[in-house]
Amino acid sequence: MLQERRNVPRIRTYLPVRIQTPGNSSAIETLTRDISYRGLRCLAPAPIPTHTAVKVDITLSIRRTVVTLQGQTQWLRELPHSDQFEVGIAFVSETPEEYRTALTTYFSDKA
């Protein structure tokens, strides 16, 4: 059995997310698989190399609030029998207070 190494628990949820990579005019529109204050796991139709800086727009279901954070891809996994990938993204900048409040509200409603 794998031991959880994260210090911050993640909430399993499927939220719309938009991922923008540098130098790419089109964004990836997908869904989260889970999320925390420090990062998220999402689906991607194409691989995003690890250690890639990304801008992440997450649409919280509460009042359709969009939270924009800077992140970096940490890992990539191809899903078996699929043309999809899972991507782990860590948030690399301090979460602005207004977004932290929106995330806190979202997380407390899910707890």
ChimeraX attribute file (.defattr): number of C-alpha atoms within 10 A of each C-alpha:
attribute: neighborCount
match mode: 1-to-1
recipient: residues
	/A:1	3
	/A:2	4
	/A:3	5
	/A:4	8
	/A:5	7
	/A:6	9
	/A:7	7
	/A:8	12
	/A:9	13
	/A:10	17
	/A:11	15
	/A:12	14
	/A:13	15
	/A:14	17
	/A:15	17
	/A:16	18
	/A:17	22
	/A:18	20
	/A:19	20
	/A:20	19
	/A:21	17
	/A:22	11
	/A:23	6
	/A:24	8
	/A:25	7
	/A:26	11
	/A:27	14
	/A:28	16
	/A:29	14
	/A:30	17
	/A:31	18
	/A:32	21
	/A:33	19
	/A:34	17
	/A:35	24
	/A:36	18
	/A:37	18
	/A:38	18
	/A:39	19
	/A:40	23
	/A:41	24
	/A:42	22
	/A:43	23
	/A:44	21
	/A:45	14
	/A:46	13
	/A:47	15
	/A:48	20
	/A:49	13
	/A:50	14
	/A:51	13
	/A:52	14
	/A:53	20
	/A:54	21
	/A:55	17
	/A:56	23
	/A:57	18
	/A:58	22
	/A:59	17
	/A:60	18
	/A:61	12
	/A:62	12
	/A:63	8
	/A:64	10
	/A:65	15
	/A:66	18
	/A:67	18
	/A:68	17
	/A:69	20
	/A:70	18
	/A:71	24
	/A:72	21
	/A:73	21
	/A:74	18
	/A:75	16
	/A:76	19
	/A:77	14
	/A:78	16
	/A:79	11
	/A:80	8
	/A:81	6
	/A:82	8
	/A:83	11
	/A:84	15
	/A:85	17
	/A:86	20
	/A:87	24
	/A:88	22
	/A:89	25
	/A:90	23
	/A:91	21
	/A:92	15
	/A:93	11
	/A:94	11
	/A:95	17
	/A:96	11
	/A:97	9
	/A:98	10
	/A:99	16
	/A:100	14
	/A:101	12
	/A:102	16
	/A:103	20
	/A:104	14
	/A:105	13
	/A:106	15
	/A:107	15
	/A:108	8
	/A:109	9
	/A:110	10
	/A:111	6
